[in-house]
Amino acid sequence: MTALARVIRSGVRRRRVQTLVIGLVAAAATTATVLGAGLLVASRAPFDDAFATQRGAHLTVQAQPDSVTPAQLAASASAPGVIAAAGPYPLLVVAGRGPDGIPMPPLTVVARADPGGPVDRVEVTRGRWAEGPAEIVLGVGGIRMPIGSRVTTTGGTVLTVVGEARSVSGTAGAWVLPSAVAVLTTPGTDSGYQMLYRFATASTPADVAAGRAAVAATLPAGAIAGARSWLDARQHAVEDAAVFVPFLVAFALLGVVMATLVVGTVIAGTVGAATRRIGILKALGCTPAGIVRAYVGQALVPAAVGAAVGAVAGNVIAVPVLAEAEQLYGSANAVLAWWVTLLATAGVLAVVAVSAWAAALRAGRLRTVDAIAVGRASGPARGRRAARLVARLPVSRPVGLGLARPFARPARSTAILLAVASGAAAATFATGLGASLLRIQTALEQNTADVAVGPTPADGPRIGGPRAGGPRTVDPAAVLATIRAQPGTRTGYGITRAPGTVAGMSELLHVSGVTGDAAWDGFEMVSGRWFAGPGEAIASAPLLSATGTRVGDSLTIRVDGGAPVRLRIVGEVFESGSAVVTAAGTIPGLGPPIEYHVALTDGTDAGAYAESLTGALAGYRLTATPTGGETDPLLLVVQGLTTTLTLLLIAVAALGVLNMLVLDLRDRVHDLGVHKALGMTPGQTIAMVVASVAGIGLLGGLLGVPAGMAMQRHVVPAMAASGGLRLPATLLDVYGPVTLSALALGGPLIALLGALLPAGWAARARTAVALRAE
């Protein structure tokens, strides 16, 4: 073993606290970095691979049959920037019933002779492609039926399900042969043409918009009824995994900052405490470069172990997040890319090496004689003015000595301050992230009611449907009147939901019709206002984005095969899917409410109220039950990751405080012996050590809380944007006075956790041993 290796091994073994701190901070930084970078790459890989294999459509266009001819659409393939095109394919919106007679949502059906072609090569995952006009192939992720099932359309046509296929571009909910168009087209059926395009450049929204403009320029005005970019399909496919990335990046940055801070201060403190040892090593022939390499090596050994553990942990934690991508695309490679793990680990080790090198340069520059002399001499007498000022405070002498100590070692005090501030920032960020996510879940569920009223279980999903006693019709106004007359009711409303379609969209539209005032029930408005008059509605961001609609524009929808209804969008509601909310009377045939939501006055027992209301509604065959939402599994995963990473960073911060105090107490062990000889008790010694970090802890908490709040204000909107959503401010304002006060006290708590062990060691130190130490 070389002399350098022996010096490194000796330092690692002797300085166990420093070794543990460096290893833990490297593990925390590597875990968060691997997760953030790995999920960012892995979440897009399955979609990108499938898109390339299927030659997915960069732009899917729905054209109006009365505004353009198939020949004109085919000619648009020569538009500037278009490198491949497919179509025009006939497109129909078909409604009907499944094999058990259960109504199914409207399907966007595209007529294609085969699944291949220059654009959007559809992959058959089960069964086969249609071979006759009475056969249909369903899309993956939509309605799922066994092969051989029969679908009866509203026009009376019976179609047999012969297969299931996947379009990575999401171009259709089902496919039939062109010969089936004639039998499926009935009066009132929405129809049109579909064209698929691939562009030379389509990596950004601006590129796709330019391609759309070029295509539109070759077609008659008003020919395009709707268009969808492949970037929207990509975003929808990866949003569950992508939503993790912003907060993991934030934790990764915190980890890297703490790695730089802690490693630098550990090595600097070690150099300061081992000045005499450095002088001896130089006297024995060790070069300045060798000294620097020795201290860098003492940092890299535990950092390498910690980074390896962090890399494994990052890959393990990523497994449940990537499982959904595996199910969606049938991929068997739902793991983080090896090169991402390698680069993230190497990056953290590089940060550790650079931080250690910068701190160890002082050791290399020390002259041999000066190092040996300084190692035996007392340090500079800093902080005397602060000690005199603190002596005037109405505190005990040990506490005063502790309060003045940070001014004697300003560099170490600054390191402790930054470590505590980083831990407090992590705790503040995690608290705000958790609270915002809970509010987001509530807003997405759109149900903050205390009691829900629905059909009695024996009646199934219908209200006023036929029973043994004959048909019965429920008047929503009468039900609401009964609910409002019940003691304890604050307000209530009825809601009915139905599937709908919009021209140019293959996915289902969720339409909600409201009877009464529902604005209080978890509906968060991003912009605009709540609907107030006939024909007005509010819509979600995914719907507005998919249709190119803005607040103030009009949108035509069709519900359950009924007549088209034109709605004026007056507001954007916070919602993850494509949804429209309007007054029930705006859409004819929407039906009576399927559920009623009730808010209670303060102090009303929900259980007793529900029992009483059920009795009052017995004649309507309705049952009231107290509500209680379940937590989204994705939210649980996020909260679990947040808690784990936060506790890890807090532990690192506390260990950073512990390390600084250990170095400080070793430097002044002789002074500690003098204090004990003069009568300082073990309890007073503990008070002195704790007081030396109490002020720093309080200041660190006051600095960390605003930093954590700023992170929450930037990261949570970025997470929502990863899911294609914009957040209203009400979902971010989660910090109250009590919460902020508690978080500010987190700084002193972290400092206290780091000070307990060194304080106990100082209290147990024997006076004679301490006096002999210099």
N, C-alpha and C positions, 0 to 999 in steps of 0.2 A: 504494500500500500504506500502511495506517495505521501510526502509530508503534507501537501495540500489536502489530500483526502482525509488524513488524520485530523487536521485542524477542523475541517468541515464536520466530521463525525463527532468530534469532541464538543463543538459548539451546539450541534443539534441535540445531543444527549444532555448537556449541562443546562441549556435554556429550554426547559420543557414547556413553560408557559408561552414563550414566544413561538416555539414550534407549533403548539396547539392552535394559537391564534392565527398564524399564517396558513396552516392547513385548513382551518374552518372557513376563513374568508375566501380562500381559493375555491373551496367546494361550493360555497354560496354563489360566488360570481360565475363559476363554470355552469352550475345547474341552471341558473336563470338565462345565461347566454346561450347555452345549448337549446333550451326550450324556445326562446324567442326566435333565434335564427333558424332552428330546425323546423319549427312549425310553420314559419313563413314560407320556407321552401317546400316542405312536404305537403302543405295544404293545397298548393297549386299543382303539384306534380301529377296526381292522377287525372285531373281535368285536362291539363295541357297535353299529357300523353294521349288521352282518348281523343282530344280535339284534333291533334295532328294525325292520328291513325284514321279517324273518320272523315278527315278533311271537312271539319265543321264549318258552318256558314258564319262569316263575319257579320253579315246583315241578313235578317229575315224580314221580307216585305210582304204585307197583306195589301192586295190591290182591289179596288172597287170594280165589279164586273160591268157596271153601267158607265164607267168613265174611261176604260182602257180595254184594248183587245189583246188576246193571247199573242198575236203577232208583234204588237208594240212592246209587250213585256219581254218577249224573246229577244227583240232587237236591243233592249237595254243592256244585254250582256256585253255589248261593245262600248259601254260607257268608260271614260278615262279612269284608270286605276283598277278596273275589274280584271282579274286574272282567270276567274272561273265563275260560272253561273249554272244554275239548275232550275228547271221550271219552264213555263208556269204550270203549277200543279193546281187542280181544282181543290177548293177548301170549303168545308161545310161545318156548321155547328149543329150537332145532332144530340137530341135528348131522348130519353126512353127509360126502360125498366130492365133490371137485371134478371137472372134466371129465376129468382124467387118472387118476382113481381115488385121488388123494392125499387123505387125511383132512383135513378142514378144522375149525377150532375151532368150538365151539358159537356159534350166532348168536341174538341176541335179536331175534326177528321180531315186528313189530307189524302188525296187519291194519287198513288204512285204505282207504276207497273212493277217496279222491283226496288229493293232496298239500296242498290248501288247508285252510281252516278258520279259526276265530277265534284259535287258538293254534298255534304251531309250524307255520308254512307251509313245508313241506319244498320245497327248491329242487332240481329235476331238472337235473343238470349234464351228463349224457350219456344218450343214448337217450330213453326215454319212461317213463311210469308204467304199472304193470301193468294189463292189460285182461281177463285171464282167471285162473282159479284155478291154472293151471300156470305162472304167470309170477312173477318176483321182481325187486325193485329193491334193489340193494346200497347200503350207506351209504358215503360218502366217508371215507377214513381207515381202513377195515376191510379185509376181503377184497376184492381187486381181480381181476376176471375180465373177459375180453372180452365185448362184447355178443353174445348168441347162445350163450354157454356154457351147459352143462347141469349142474345140481347134483342129486345123488341123496341124499335124506335117509336116515337109518337105518331109517325105516319103508318105504322103497322108492319114495317119491314123487319124480318127476322134475320139477324146476323149471327154466325157461329164464330166464336173466338178460336182461332187456330194458332195463335202465337203471341209472343210478347217481345217487344223490341226496344232498343235504347237509342235515342238521338241525343248526342252530347250537346247539340245546339238548342234542344227543347223546341223543335219545330212543330210538334203535333202531339195530341193526346192519344191518337189512334190513326191507323192507316187502312185504306181499302184500295181495291183496284179501280182504275178509271171507269170501268164498266159498271161499277156500283153507284156512280154519281146519279144516274138517271132515276134509279129506284129510291134513292135516299132523298132526292130533292122533292119537297112537298111545299105547298103554299105556306109562306111565312118563314121558311128556313133561311137562316143567314148563310150566304154563300159569297165566294170571292175566288181570288187566285193567290197563290203563294209563289214568290220568287226568292231564290237563295243566291247569295253573292259571296265571293271571296275576293279580297282586295290585296294589292301588292304590299300595302302598309296599313295595318289595323291594330297597332299596339296601344294606342291611346284613344280616349273618347273623341278627341279632335280629328284623328285619322278616320274613325268610323263616320263621324259627322260629315267630313269632306267627301267620303265615298257615297254616303246617302244623297248628298246634294248633287253629286255627279250623276247618280242614277235618276234622281227626280227630274233633272234637267232634260233627260231623254224621253220622259213620259208626259202625257197631257196633265194639265193642272188638276189637282184634286184626285189623281189616280191612286195615290198612296193613302190607304186608310189607316195604316199603322205599320211600325217597324220596330224591330228589336235588335240591339247590338249584342254581339257575342260576349262583350265585357259584362253585360248584365247577367247573362247565363253563368259566366265564370264566377262573378261575385256571389251569386246565389249558391253555387256549388261549394264554394270554399268558405262561406261566411262563418260557419260554426267553428272551424279551426282558426280562421283569420282573426276572430274576435279575441282570441287569447294573446295575440302578438303584441298589441300596444302595452298592456300592463306587464307582460313578461319583459319587454324591452326596457320599461321603466325600472323594474327590479334588477335587470342586468346592468343598467347604468349605475344604479345604487351600489350593486355589488362591485363593479369595477372601480368606482370612486372609493369605496371603503377598502378595496384591495390596495389601491395606490396609497391611500392615507395610512392604513394600518401597517402595511409592509414597510413603507418608508420610515414611519416613526419607530417601529420595532428595531429596524437595522440602525437607525440613527441613535436610538437609546442604547442599543447594545454596544455600538462603537464608543459612545460616551462613557459607558460603564466599564469598558475593557480597554481604556486608553493605555494603561501600564502593560497589559498583556500584548497589545499591538507593538509597543516599544520593544518588548523582549523578543517578539517574533522577528522584528526588523533587525535587532542586534544579532540574532542567530542566522541572518542571511536571507530572510524572506523579502522579496521585492515588493514595491508598492502595488504593482499589478497583481501579484499573488495575494496580497492582503485583500484587495478589492474582490478578486475571484472567490476567496474563501468566504467572505460575508455574503456575496451573491449566492454561492452554493448553499450556505446555511439557510437561505430563504427558499431556494428552489427545491430542495429535498422535500420539506413538508408540503410545499405548494404543489409539487408533482403528485404526491399522494392524494391531497385534497382535490386537485383537478380531476384525477382519475375517478374518484368517488362521485364527484359532481357530474361528470360526463355520463356515468352509468345511471345516476339518479335522474338526470334530464331525459334520457331515453326511456326509462321505465315510466316516468310520469306522463310522457307524451303518448303512451300506448292507447289509453281510453279516448283521447282526443282524435287520434287518427283512425280509430275503429270505424267511425261513421263513413269516412272516405272509402274504406275498404268495402263496406256494405254497398255504398252508392255505385261504385265503379267496378265492383268485382275484382279489385286489385288484391294480390296476395303480398304486396310489398308495402304495407302500411307501417313503415318504420322511418326514422329519421335517416337522412342520407349520411353515410359514413364520413364524407368529406366535410360536412357541416360540423359534425361532432369534433373532428380533428382540428378544423380551423378555429372553432370556438375555444377548445382546450388550449391550443397553441397561443391564441390571442391572450387568454388570461395569464398563461405562464410568461408571455412576453411583457405584460404589464407588471407582473411581479419582479421579473428580472430587471427591467428598467428602473422601477422604484427602488429596488435594493441597490442597484449600481449607483444611482444618484446619491443615496444616503451613505454608501460606503466610500465614496470618493474622498471624504474627509479623512478616513482612516489611511488611505493610500498617500495622502499629502502630508501627514504628520511626520516631523523629523524624529529620529530615534531618540535622541537625548531629551527633546522636549516631551515626547510621549511618556518616557519613563519618569521624568520630573513631574509632569502634570498628574500622572497617575498617583503620585504620593502627596500631592498638594491639595488643599481645599479648593473648591470651586469658587467662582466669582460671587461676591456678596451682593446679589441682586435682591430687590424687594424689601430693603430696609425701610424705605419711606412708607410703603404699603403696610409694613408691620407696625410702624409707629401710629399710623392712622387707625388701624384695626384695634390697637390697644385701647383706644378711647371709646370703643363701642361697649355697650352694656352686656357683654357676653363673658363667659368664663375664659380664663387664660388659655386652656387647651384649644377651645373652639376658635379663639382669636388667632392662635398660631396656625391652625388649619386654614382659616380664611385667608391668611396672608401668604400661605405657601405657593399658590399658583403664580404669584408675581416673581417668585424666585426662579422659576423655570418656565418662562413664557412660551418657549417652543413646545415643551411637553404639554403645557396647559392648553395650548391651541389645538394640539392633536387630540386631547381628551374632549375638548369642546366640539370639534368636528365629528368625532366618533359618536358622541351623544346626540348631536344634531341629526346625523344620518339615521340613527336608530329611531329618534322621535319622528323624523320625516317618514320613515317606512311605516311606523305605526299609524300616523295620521293619514297617510295615503291609503293604507289597507282599510282603515275604518271608513273613510269616505267612499272608497270603492265598493265595499260591502253594502253600505247604506244606499248608494246610488243604484246598485244592481237590484236591490230589493224593490226600490221605487220603480225601476224600469220594468221588472216583472209584473208589478201591480198594474202599471200602465198598459202593458201588453195584454194582460188578462182582462182589463177593462171591467173589473168587478170588485168594487170595494163595499158592496152591499153587506148588510148584517144578516139579512134573511132572503132566501130565494124561494119563489113559489113556482111549482111546476105541476104537471098532470099526476094524478094519483097512479102509483105503479100498476094497478090493475088495468088502467086505461092505456098504458103504453105511452107513446110519444104524442098521441093526438089529444086535442082539447075539444070537447064537444063532438067527438066522433061517435059512430054507431055503437051501441051496446045492447044488452038484452032488453033494456027499457026503451029502446028506439033511439033515433038520432037526437042529438042535443046540440044546440048552438050556444056558445058562450059569448056574451057581449063584453069586450074589453073595458068599456066605460064602466059597466056594472062591477066588474072585478076590481078595477082601480078605486071605485067609490067605496067598496067594502074594505079594501086595504087601508085607505086614507081615514076611514071612520074608526079603525081599530086603535085603541089607546096605545101610545108609544110610537106611533108612526110619525116619522119626520117627513119622508117623501117616498115616492115609488114610481115605477114606470114598467111598461111591458116591452118585450123585444122579440122579434121573429127573425130568423136567419134563413137564407136560401142561396144556392149557388147561382152564379151568373157568368156571363161572358162579355168580352169587349172585343171588337174587331181588332185583329192584329196581335192578340194575346192567345197563346196556347194553354197557359195555365189557368186554373180556376179563379174566379173572382168571388170573394165572400161579401154578400150583400146583407146588411142588417137594417131592418125597419123598426123604428122606435115609436111607441105610443106613450106620450107623456114627455116629461123632461128628464133626460138621461145625462146631462152634461156633468153632473156631480159624481158619476159612477166610474172614476178611474180613467175617463177619456182625457188625455193630455193633448192640448192643441199646440202644434209646432208653429203654425202661422195661420193667419186668417181668423175666422170666427165660427161659432157653432151655427148650424143651419136654423133658419127662423121661418122661412116662407115656403110655399109650394114650389117644387122643382129644385130646391136647394139641397146640397149634400156636402159631406166632408169625406175626404179620401186619404189613403195612406201614401207615404212616400214611394214605396215600390210600384204602386199603380201609376202614380203621376210620372215616375221615371220611365216605366215601360211604355206608356202611351204618349210621352212627350207633352203631357198636360201640365198646366200651372194653375195656381189658385186664381179664380176669376174666369177660367175657360169652361167650356161645356164638354160633356162626355156622354156618349150614347151607350147604354148597357141593355142587355136582355136577360131576364130572370126566368129560369126554369121553362124555357121554350115559349115564353109569352111575348107580347108585343114589345118592340124596342122603346126605351124610355130615355129621354134626353135630360140630363141633370147638369145644373150649374154648380161647379165646385167652389164653395165659399171658404173652405178651410182645409188645412192639412192636419190630420190626426196622427198621433204617434202609434204606429202599428207595424208589425214586422212583415205581414203578408199583404197581398193585393186585396184591398177592402174598401167598401163604400158604406157609409152610414147616412141614413136619411129618415124622414118621417114615413111611417108605415103607409099612409095614404098616398104618398107620392108615386108608388109603384102599384098599379092595379093587379089584383090577384096574388099579392104577396102573402095574404093569409093573416089570421089573428095571431097575437103573441103566443109564442111557445113557452115563455118564461117571464116571470115578473121579478124585479129586484126591488128590495125595500131597505131604506135606511131608517134606523131607529133614533129616537131621542136619547140624550145622555142618561145613563143610569137604567135603561130598560134591559131586562134580562132577555137575551135572544131566544133561549130555549123555551121559556114560558110564553113569550110572545108568539113563537112559531106554533106552539101547541094550541094557543087560543085562536090564532088566525086560521089554522087548519079547520077548526070547528066552524068558524064563520064562513069558510069557503066550501063546506061539505057539499052544498047544493050544486057547486060548479065542478065537483070532482077534481079539486086542486089540493095540493099538499104543500105546506110551508116547512122549510128546514133551515136551521142556522147554517151560514156559509163558513167554510174553512178551506183556504187555498193550499195547494201542495207546491213545494218548492221545485222549480225546474231543475232536472238533473245536471244540465249544463251549468246552471248557476252554482250548484253544489260543488262541481269540479273546480270552477273559478275560485270560489271561496276557500276550498281546501288548498289549492295552490297558493293563494294569497296568504293564508294563515301560516303555511309551512315556510314560505320564503320570508315572511315578516319575522317569525320567531327566530329563524336562522340569522337574519341581519341584526336583530336585537341582541342575540347571543354574541355575535361578533363584536357589536358595539360595547357590550359589557366586558367582554374579554379584552378589548382594546383599552378600556379604562383600567382593568386589572393589571395589564402588562405595564402601563405607564406608572402606576402606583408601585408595582414591584420594583421597577428600575429606580424610582425616586426614593423609596425606602432603603434600598441597598446603598444608594449614594450617601444618604444621611443617617446610616445606622449608628455612627458614633454620636451624632447629635441626639438620637433617640435614647442612647444609653445615658447621656448627660441628663436629659429630662427625667428619666426614671430614677437616676441617682438623687435628683432634687425633689423626688416625692410624687411624680406623676403616676397615677394608678392605671391598671389595665383599662378600666372603663374610660378614663380621661384620654388614654392613648387612642382607643377606638373612636372617641368623639373627635379627636384632632384629625385622624386620617379621614373620617367621613366628611368632616367640615371642609377638608382641603378640596373635595370634589363637589360639595353641595352647591356652591355658587355657580361653578362651571356647568353642573347638571341643569340648574334652573335656566341659565342663559342658553344652554344647548336646546332645551325644550322650547323656549320662546323663539329660537331661530328655526328649529325643525318643523314646528307646526305650520307656519306659513309656507315653507317649502313643500311639505306634504300636501297642503291644500292646493298649491299651484300645480302639482303633479296630477292631482285628481281632476282638476279643471281641464287639463290637457289630455289626459289618458282616456278618461271615460268617453268623451265625445269621439276620440279616435277609435275606440272599441265599437261604438255605435256605427261610425262611418264604415268600419270593416263589414258590418252587417247591412250596409245600405240605408242607414237611418240617420236622421238628425234629431238631436235631443233638445227638448224645451228646457229653459233655465230652471224650472221647478224641480227637475230630476237631478240637478247638480247641487242645489242649495241644501245640503244635508247636515251642515255643522251648526249646532246650536251652542249657546253660551256654556251650558253644562258640559257638553262634549268637548269643547275647546279647552275648558279649564282642566278637565281630566287628562286630556292629551298633553297639555303643557306640563303637567306633573309627571308625565312619562319620562321626561329628561332627568329629573332628580332620581327617579326610580331606577333608570338604567345606570346612572352613576353609583347609586347605592349598591346595586347588584354587583358591580365591578369592584367596589371598595370593601366589601365584607371580608373576603378572604385575606387581602393584604392587611386590613385592620386587625383581624384576628392574629395573624402572624406577628405583627408589631406588638400587640398586647402580650403575647406569650414570650417574646424575646427576653432573655435574662440580661440583667443590667451589666454584669461583669463581662459577658461575652460581647455585648454591644459596645462597651467602652474600649475593649481591646481591638475592635474592628476599625480600620481606617481606609 
